């Protein structure tokens, strides 16, 4: 997002921290795969999970793994910057589940 409230990445990244500090113990995280190299995204998501576990004694209860798929009216979705094919998508889901 290039404008509006979602353009503040640090604010978005720390949403789970703010929720857990406020007393919520059931948070979720996720990455839209296809916007950057999935290997980096998986590592970053697992680091985020480890941070929550270390800081608050509980990691995320839900991890979402959507990936970009073609959608009418969205040129970016038709040609995502980092395509995640089926074999690599299955691999990254398995890695997240094992971690």
C-alpha positions in Angstrom: 0.0 0.0 0.0 1.5 3.3 -1.0 -0.9 5.5 0.9 -3.3 5.4 3.8 -3.0 3.6 7.1 -1.7 0.4 5.6 1.3 2.3 4.2 2.9 2.4 7.6 4.6 -1.0 7.5 6.1 -0.9 11.1 2.6 -0.1 12.5 1.2 -3.2 10.6 4.1 -5.4 11.6 3.6 -4.6 15.3 -0.1 -5.2 15.2 0.2 -8.6 16.9 2.6 -7.1 19.6 0.0 -4.5 20.4 -2.8 -7.1 20.6 -0.8 -9.3 22.9 0.2 -6.4 25.1 -3.5 -5.6 25.4 -4.2 -9.1 26.6 -5.1 -11.1 23.5 -3.4 -14.4 23.4 -4.8 -15.7 20.1 -3.3 -13.9 17.1 -2.6 -14.9 13.6 0.1 -14.0 11.1 0.5 -14.6 7.3 2.2 -13.6 4.2 0.8 -13.1 0.7 3.2 -15.3 -1.3 4.2 -14.0 -4.7 5.2 -10.5 -3.8 8.8 -11.4 -2.8 11.0 -14.5 -2.7 9.0 -17.2 -0.8 12.2 -18.4 1.0 12.7 -15.0 2.6 9.0 -14.7 3.4 8.9 -18.1 5.1 12.0 -17.3 7.2 10.7 -13.8 8.1 7.3 -15.3 9.2 9.0 -18.0 11.3 11.2 -15.3 12.9 8.0 -13.2 13.6 6.5 -16.3 15.2 9.6 -16.9 17.3 9.6 -13.2 18.4 6.0 -13.5 19.7 6.8 -16.8 21.5 9.9 -15.3 23.2 8.3 -12.0 24.0 4.8 -13.1 25.1 5.0 -16.8 25.8 2.7 -17.7 22.9 3.2 -17.7 19.2 0.4 -17.2 16.6 -2.4 -19.7 16.7 -3.1 -19.3 13.0 -0.6 -18.9 10.1 -2.1 -18.0 6.8 -0.4 -18.9 3.6 -2.2 -17.3 0.7 -0.5 -16.9 -2.7 -1.1 -14.7 -5.6 -3.4 -16.2 -8.2 -4.8 -14.6 -11.4 -7.7 -12.3 -10.7 -9.8 -10.2 -13.1 -8.8 -6.6 -13.1 -5.5 -7.1 -11.4 -2.5 -7.1 -13.7 -0.2 -7.7 -10.7 -2.0 -11.0 -9.9 -1.6 -12.2 -13.5 2.1 -11.7 -13.5 3.2 -11.6 -9.9 6.8 -10.5 -9.2 7.8 -13.9 -7.6 5.6 -16.7 -8.9 5.3 -19.6 -6.4 4.5 -22.8 -8.4 2.6 -25.7 -6.9 5.7 -27.8 -5.9 7.3 -24.9 -4.0 4.0 -23.9 -2.4 3.6 -27.4 -1.1 7.2 -27.3 0.2 6.8 -24.0 2.0 3.5 -25.2 3.6 5.3 -28.3 4.8 8.2 -26.3 6.2 5.9 -24.0 8.1 4.0 -27.0 9.6 7.2 -28.7 10.6 8.6 -25.5 12.2 
